[in-house]
Amino acid sequence: MTLVNTLFHIAMRKVIVFLHMNTMATGKMSERLAAYWESNMELIDLIPVFNLYEEFWKIYTKSDRIPPQYIAEDAIVDKAIIGEASEIYGEVHNSVIGSGVTIEPGAIVRDSIIMSSTTIKAGNDSR
C-alpha cells in the first residue's frame, strides 16, 4: 500500500468513526465534511498545498495485490486523482476517485469524491 493510500485509508476510517459517533451533531458534522471535501479538492489544484508531485520528495509505489488503474482510450479525465485498480471508460472532471472504482462509458463524474469499490453506471451525470 502506498503512502498516499495509507493516509487516505486512515483519513477515511476517522471520517467513518466521526460520522458514527456524531450523527446527532449535524452542524459539526457538516463542517467536518466540508473540511474533508476541501482537503481532497486541494490535492487536484494545479499547485496543491500538499504537493504530490514535488520533485525532491518523490513517492514510489509498489503494489503486489492491486492492479494499476486503467483509463480507456475514449475516456476523458481532467484534473483528477485516480486510485489503483480503477477502470475509467467515461468522463471524470475535477474529482478524486478511490481504488477499485469503475466509471462506465457514458457516465460523467464532476466535482466529486468517489469512494473505493464503487460503480458509476452509464448515463449518470454527477452535476
mmCIF file of the C-alpha atoms, coordinates in Angstrom:
data_MODEL
# 
_entry.id   MODEL 
# 
loop_
_atom_site.group_PDB 
_atom_site.id 
_atom_site.type_symbol 
_atom_site.label_atom_id 
_atom_site.label_alt_id 
_atom_site.label_comp_id 
_atom_site.label_asym_id 
_atom_site.label_entity_id 
_atom_site.label_seq_id 
_atom_site.pdbx_PDB_ins_code 
_atom_site.Cartn_x 
_atom_site.Cartn_y 
_atom_site.Cartn_z 
_atom_site.occupancy 
_atom_site.B_iso_or_equiv 
_atom_site.pdbx_formal_charge 
_atom_site.auth_seq_id 
_atom_site.auth_comp_id 
_atom_site.auth_asym_id 
_atom_site.auth_atom_id 
_atom_site.pdbx_PDB_model_num 
ATOM 1   C CA . MET A 1 1   ? 0.000   0.000  0.000   1.00 0.00 ? 1   MET A CA 1 
ATOM 2   C CA . THR A 1 2   ? 1.358   3.392  -0.942  1.00 0.00 ? 2   THR A CA 1 
ATOM 3   C CA . LEU A 1 3   ? 1.889   6.238  1.488   1.00 0.00 ? 3   LEU A CA 1 
ATOM 4   C CA . VAL A 1 4   ? -0.923  8.221  -0.124  1.00 0.00 ? 4   VAL A CA 1 
ATOM 5   C CA . ASN A 1 5   ? -3.301  5.224  0.024   1.00 0.00 ? 5   ASN A CA 1 
ATOM 6   C CA . THR A 1 6   ? -2.358  4.620  3.651   1.00 0.00 ? 6   THR A CA 1 
ATOM 7   C CA . LEU A 1 7   ? -3.055  8.257  4.546   1.00 0.00 ? 7   LEU A CA 1 
ATOM 8   C CA . PHE A 1 8   ? -6.316  8.115  2.589   1.00 0.00 ? 8   PHE A CA 1 
ATOM 9   C CA . HIS A 1 9   ? -7.466  4.944  4.388   1.00 0.00 ? 9   HIS A CA 1 
ATOM 10  C CA . ILE A 1 10  ? -6.558  6.383  7.800   1.00 0.00 ? 10  ILE A CA 1 
ATOM 11  C CA . ALA A 1 11  ? -8.470  9.566  6.971   1.00 0.00 ? 11  ALA A CA 1 
ATOM 12  C CA . MET A 1 12  ? -11.469 7.544  5.796   1.00 0.00 ? 12  MET A CA 1 
ATOM 13  C CA . ARG A 1 13  ? -11.537 5.487  8.999   1.00 0.00 ? 13  ARG A CA 1 
ATOM 14  C CA . LYS A 1 14  ? -11.512 8.716  11.023  1.00 0.00 ? 14  LYS A CA 1 
ATOM 15  C CA . VAL A 1 15  ? -14.362 10.133 8.925   1.00 0.00 ? 15  VAL A CA 1 
ATOM 16  C CA . ILE A 1 16  ? -16.438 6.956  9.334   1.00 0.00 ? 16  ILE A CA 1 
ATOM 17  C CA . VAL A 1 17  ? -15.836 6.854  13.106  1.00 0.00 ? 17  VAL A CA 1 
ATOM 18  C CA . PHE A 1 18  ? -16.654 10.549 13.330  1.00 0.00 ? 18  PHE A CA 1 
ATOM 19  C CA . LEU A 1 19  ? -19.899 10.095 11.395  1.00 0.00 ? 19  LEU A CA 1 
ATOM 20  C CA . HIS A 1 20  ? -20.900 7.181  13.582  1.00 0.00 ? 20  HIS A CA 1 
ATOM 21  C CA . MET A 1 21  ? -20.165 8.973  16.855  1.00 0.00 ? 21  MET A CA 1 
ATOM 22  C CA . ASN A 1 22  ? -21.602 12.370 15.883  1.00 0.00 ? 22  ASN A CA 1 
ATOM 23  C CA . THR A 1 23  ? -24.757 11.636 13.935  1.00 0.00 ? 23  THR A CA 1 
ATOM 24  C CA . MET A 1 24  ? -26.737 13.980 16.183  1.00 0.00 ? 24  MET A CA 1 
ATOM 25  C CA . ALA A 1 25  ? -24.300 16.892 15.862  1.00 0.00 ? 25  ALA A CA 1 
ATOM 26  C CA . THR A 1 26  ? -25.284 17.844 12.322  1.00 0.00 ? 26  THR A CA 1 
ATOM 27  C CA . GLY A 1 27  ? -23.661 21.276 12.468  1.00 0.00 ? 27  GLY A CA 1 
ATOM 28  C CA . LYS A 1 28  ? -20.241 19.911 13.412  1.00 0.00 ? 28  LYS A CA 1 
ATOM 29  C CA . MET A 1 29  ? -20.638 17.004 11.017  1.00 0.00 ? 29  MET A CA 1 
ATOM 30  C CA . SER A 1 30  ? -21.308 19.291 8.075   1.00 0.00 ? 30  SER A CA 1 
ATOM 31  C CA . GLU A 1 31  ? -18.281 21.426 8.999   1.00 0.00 ? 31  GLU A CA 1 
ATOM 32  C CA . ARG A 1 32  ? -16.026 18.376 9.089   1.00 0.00 ? 32  ARG A CA 1 
ATOM 33  C CA . LEU A 1 33  ? -17.428 17.005 5.836   1.00 0.00 ? 33  LEU A CA 1 
ATOM 34  C CA . ALA A 1 34  ? -16.796 20.399 4.256   1.00 0.00 ? 34  ALA A CA 1 
ATOM 35  C CA . ALA A 1 35  ? -13.194 20.267 5.508   1.00 0.00 ? 35  ALA A CA 1 
ATOM 36  C CA . TYR A 1 36  ? -12.850 16.720 4.101   1.00 0.00 ? 36  TYR A CA 1 
ATOM 37  C CA . TRP A 1 37  ? -14.188 17.946 0.749   1.00 0.00 ? 37  TRP A CA 1 
ATOM 38  C CA . GLU A 1 38  ? -11.837 20.947 0.684   1.00 0.00 ? 38  GLU A CA 1 
ATOM 39  C CA . SER A 1 39  ? -8.735  18.916 1.566   1.00 0.00 ? 39  SER A CA 1 
ATOM 40  C CA . ASN A 1 40  ? -9.448  16.403 -1.215  1.00 0.00 ? 40  ASN A CA 1 
ATOM 41  C CA . MET A 1 41  ? -10.137 19.129 -3.763  1.00 0.00 ? 41  MET A CA 1 
ATOM 42  C CA . GLU A 1 42  ? -6.865  20.842 -2.787  1.00 0.00 ? 42  GLU A CA 1 
ATOM 43  C CA . LEU A 1 43  ? -4.994  17.711 -3.926  1.00 0.00 ? 43  LEU A CA 1 
ATOM 44  C CA . ILE A 1 44  ? -6.072  18.320 -7.526  1.00 0.00 ? 44  ILE A CA 1 
ATOM 45  C CA . ASP A 1 45  ? -5.202  22.033 -7.608  1.00 0.00 ? 45  ASP A CA 1 
ATOM 46  C CA . LEU A 1 46  ? -2.569  23.000 -10.159 1.00 0.00 ? 46  LEU A CA 1 
ATOM 47  C CA . ILE A 1 47  ? -0.126  23.579 -7.305  1.00 0.00 ? 47  ILE A CA 1 
ATOM 48  C CA . PRO A 1 48  ? -1.620  21.826 -4.263  1.00 0.00 ? 48  PRO A CA 1 
ATOM 49  C CA . VAL A 1 49  ? -0.689  22.754 -0.695  1.00 0.00 ? 49  VAL A CA 1 
ATOM 50  C CA . PHE A 1 50  ? 0.310   19.096 -0.139  1.00 0.00 ? 50  PHE A CA 1 
ATOM 51  C CA . ASN A 1 51  ? 2.173   18.680 -3.418  1.00 0.00 ? 51  ASN A CA 1 
ATOM 52  C CA . LEU A 1 52  ? 2.155   15.044 -4.530  1.00 0.00 ? 52  LEU A CA 1 
ATOM 53  C CA . TYR A 1 53  ? 4.378   15.975 -7.470  1.00 0.00 ? 53  TYR A CA 1 
ATOM 54  C CA . GLU A 1 54  ? 7.249   17.541 -5.512  1.00 0.00 ? 54  GLU A CA 1 
ATOM 55  C CA . GLU A 1 55  ? 10.448  16.864 -7.425  1.00 0.00 ? 55  GLU A CA 1 
ATOM 56  C CA . PHE A 1 56  ? 12.569  16.469 -4.282  1.00 0.00 ? 56  PHE A CA 1 
ATOM 57  C CA . TRP A 1 57  ? 10.031  14.344 -2.387  1.00 0.00 ? 57  TRP A CA 1 
ATOM 58  C CA . LYS A 1 58  ? 9.089   11.563 -4.763  1.00 0.00 ? 58  LYS A CA 1 
ATOM 59  C CA . ILE A 1 59  ? 6.563   8.913  -3.853  1.00 0.00 ? 59  ILE A CA 1 
ATOM 60  C CA . TYR A 1 60  ? 7.380   5.449  -5.152  1.00 0.00 ? 60  TYR A CA 1 
ATOM 61  C CA . THR A 1 61  ? 4.641   2.857  -5.141  1.00 0.00 ? 61  THR A CA 1 
ATOM 62  C CA . LYS A 1 62  ? 4.596   -0.896 -5.401  1.00 0.00 ? 62  LYS A CA 1 
ATOM 63  C CA . SER A 1 63  ? 1.501   -2.980 -5.068  1.00 0.00 ? 63  SER A CA 1 
ATOM 64  C CA . ASP A 1 64  ? 1.658   -6.725 -5.483  1.00 0.00 ? 64  ASP A CA 1 
ATOM 65  C CA . ARG A 1 65  ? -2.039  -7.222 -4.823  1.00 0.00 ? 65  ARG A CA 1 
ATOM 66  C CA . ILE A 1 66  ? -3.796  -4.371 -6.603  1.00 0.00 ? 66  ILE A CA 1 
ATOM 67  C CA . PRO A 1 67  ? -3.633  -3.887 -10.371 1.00 0.00 ? 67  PRO A CA 1 
ATOM 68  C CA . PRO A 1 68  ? -2.891  -0.441 -11.796 1.00 0.00 ? 68  PRO A CA 1 
ATOM 69  C CA . GLN A 1 69  ? -5.591  1.944  -12.933 1.00 0.00 ? 69  GLN A CA 1 
ATOM 70  C CA . TYR A 1 70  ? -6.989  1.598  -16.449 1.00 0.00 ? 70  TYR A CA 1 
ATOM 71  C CA . ILE A 1 71  ? -8.092  4.623  -18.440 1.00 0.00 ? 71  ILE A CA 1 
ATOM 72  C CA . ALA A 1 72  ? -9.762  3.710  -21.732 1.00 0.00 ? 72  ALA A CA 1 
ATOM 73  C CA . GLU A 1 73  ? -8.713  5.362  -24.956 1.00 0.00 ? 73  GLU A CA 1 
ATOM 74  C CA . ASP A 1 74  ? -12.137 7.053  -25.263 1.00 0.00 ? 74  ASP A CA 1 
ATOM 75  C CA . ALA A 1 75  ? -12.219 8.201  -21.617 1.00 0.00 ? 75  ALA A CA 1 
ATOM 76  C CA . ILE A 1 76  ? -11.895 11.868 -20.701 1.00 0.00 ? 76  ILE A CA 1 
ATOM 77  C CA . VAL A 1 77  ? -10.009 12.696 -17.493 1.00 0.00 ? 77  VAL A CA 1 
ATOM 78  C CA . ASP A 1 78  ? -9.414  16.299 -16.471 1.00 0.00 ? 78  ASP A CA 1 
ATOM 79  C CA . LYS A 1 79  ? -7.931  17.476 -13.157 1.00 0.00 ? 79  LYS A CA 1 
ATOM 80  C CA . ALA A 1 80  ? -8.379  14.240 -11.209 1.00 0.00 ? 80  ALA A CA 1 
ATOM 81  C CA . ILE A 1 81  ? -6.609  11.715 -8.991  1.00 0.00 ? 81  ILE A CA 1 
ATOM 82  C CA . ILE A 1 82  ? -7.436  8.112  -9.924  1.00 0.00 ? 82  ILE A CA 1 
ATOM 83  C CA . GLY A 1 83  ? -6.816  5.270  -7.453  1.00 0.00 ? 83  GLY A CA 1 
ATOM 84  C CA . GLU A 1 84  ? -5.319  1.876  -8.183  1.00 0.00 ? 84  GLU A CA 1 
ATOM 85  C CA . ALA A 1 85  ? -7.498  -0.844 -9.762  1.00 0.00 ? 85  ALA A CA 1 
ATOM 86  C CA . SER A 1 86  ? -9.935  1.777  -11.073 1.00 0.00 ? 86  SER A CA 1 
ATOM 87  C CA . GLU A 1 87  ? -11.330 1.476  -14.582 1.00 0.00 ? 87  GLU A CA 1 
ATOM 88  C CA . ILE A 1 88  ? -12.322 4.695  -16.311 1.00 0.00 ? 88  ILE A CA 1 
ATOM 89  C CA . TYR A 1 89  ? -14.380 4.459  -19.509 1.00 0.00 ? 89  TYR A CA 1 
ATOM 90  C CA . GLY A 1 90  ? -16.488 7.631  -19.147 1.00 0.00 ? 90  GLY A CA 1 
ATOM 91  C CA . GLU A 1 91  ? -15.631 11.200 -18.123 1.00 0.00 ? 91  GLU A CA 1 
ATOM 92  C CA . VAL A 1 92  ? -14.001 12.403 -14.897 1.00 0.00 ? 92  VAL A CA 1 
ATOM 93  C CA . HIS A 1 93  ? -13.606 16.137 -14.200 1.00 0.00 ? 93  HIS A CA 1 
ATOM 94  C CA . ASN A 1 94  ? -12.236 17.817 -11.062 1.00 0.00 ? 94  ASN A CA 1 
ATOM 95  C CA . SER A 1 95  ? -12.632 14.707 -8.892  1.00 0.00 ? 95  SER A CA 1 
ATOM 96  C CA . VAL A 1 96  ? -10.854 12.281 -6.569  1.00 0.00 ? 96  VAL A CA 1 
ATOM 97  C CA . ILE A 1 97  ? -11.548 8.638  -7.471  1.00 0.00 ? 97  ILE A CA 1 
ATOM 98  C CA . GLY A 1 98  ? -10.809 5.903  -4.917  1.00 0.00 ? 98  GLY A CA 1 
ATOM 99  C CA . SER A 1 99  ? -9.340  2.488  -5.680  1.00 0.00 ? 99  SER A CA 1 
ATOM 100 C CA . GLY A 1 100 ? -11.374 -0.191 -7.429  1.00 0.00 ? 100 GLY A CA 1 
ATOM 101 C CA . VAL A 1 101 ? -13.875 2.264  -8.930  1.00 0.00 ? 101 VAL A CA 1 
ATOM 102 C CA . THR A 1 102 ? -15.491 1.599  -12.315 1.00 0.00 ? 102 THR A CA 1 
ATOM 103 C CA . ILE A 1 103 ? -16.853 4.502  -14.331 1.00 0.00 ? 103 ILE A CA 1 
ATOM 104 C CA . GLU A 1 104 ? -18.792 3.056  -17.244 1.00 0.00 ? 104 GLU A CA 1 
ATOM 105 C CA . PRO A 1 105 ? -18.906 4.505  -20.773 1.00 0.00 ? 105 PRO A CA 1 
ATOM 106 C CA . GLY A 1 106 ? -21.348 7.411  -20.911 1.00 0.00 ? 106 GLY A CA 1 
ATOM 107 C CA . ALA A 1 107 ? -21.047 8.186  -17.187 1.00 0.00 ? 107 ALA A CA 1 
ATOM 108 C CA . ILE A 1 108 ? -19.884 11.688 -16.228 1.00 0.00 ? 108 ILE A CA 1 
ATOM 109 C CA . VAL A 1 109 ? -18.322 12.454 -12.833 1.00 0.00 ? 109 VAL A CA 1 
ATOM 110 C CA . ARG A 1 110 ? -17.788 16.123 -11.924 1.00 0.00 ? 110 ARG A CA 1 
ATOM 111 C CA . ASP A 1 111 ? -16.626 17.795 -8.709  1.00 0.00 ? 111 ASP A CA 1 
ATOM 112 C CA . SER A 1 112 ? -16.885 14.544 -6.746  1.00 0.00 ? 112 SER A CA 1 
ATOM 113 C CA . ILE A 1 113 ? -15.088 12.288 -4.293  1.00 0.00 ? 113 ILE A CA 1 
ATOM 114 C CA . ILE A 1 114 ? -15.902 8.679  -5.228  1.00 0.00 ? 114 ILE A CA 1 
ATOM 115 C CA . MET A 1 115 ? -15.168 6.122  -2.536  1.00 0.00 ? 115 MET A CA 1 
ATOM 116 C CA . SER A 1 116 ? -13.469 2.763  -3.149  1.00 0.00 ? 116 SER A CA 1 
ATOM 117 C CA . SER A 1 117 ? -15.184 -0.122 -4.935  1.00 0.00 ? 117 SER A CA 1 
ATOM 118 C CA . THR A 1 118 ? -17.960 1.995  -6.450  1.00 0.00 ? 118 THR A CA 1 
ATOM 119 C CA . THR A 1 119 ? -19.516 1.640  -9.897  1.00 0.00 ? 119 THR A CA 1 
ATOM 120 C CA . ILE A 1 120 ? -20.863 4.696  -11.697 1.00 0.00 ? 120 ILE A CA 1 
ATOM 121 C CA . LYS A 1 121 ? -23.316 3.436  -14.308 1.00 0.00 ? 121 LYS A CA 1 
ATOM 122 C CA . ALA A 1 122 ? -23.622 4.660  -17.884 1.00 0.00 ? 122 ALA A CA 1 
ATOM 123 C CA . GLY A 1 123 ? -25.926 7.646  -18.254 1.00 0.00 ? 123 GLY A CA 1 
ATOM 124 C CA . ASN A 1 124 ? -25.199 9.069  -14.789 1.00 0.00 ? 124 ASN A CA 1 
ATOM 125 C CA . ASP A 1 125 ? -24.101 12.686 -14.617 1.00 0.00 ? 125 ASP A CA 1 
ATOM 126 C CA . SER A 1 126 ? -22.938 13.822 -11.164 1.00 0.00 ? 126 SER A CA 1 
ATOM 127 C CA . ARG A 1 127 ? -23.594 17.524 -11.819 1.00 0.00 ? 127 ARG A CA 1 
# 
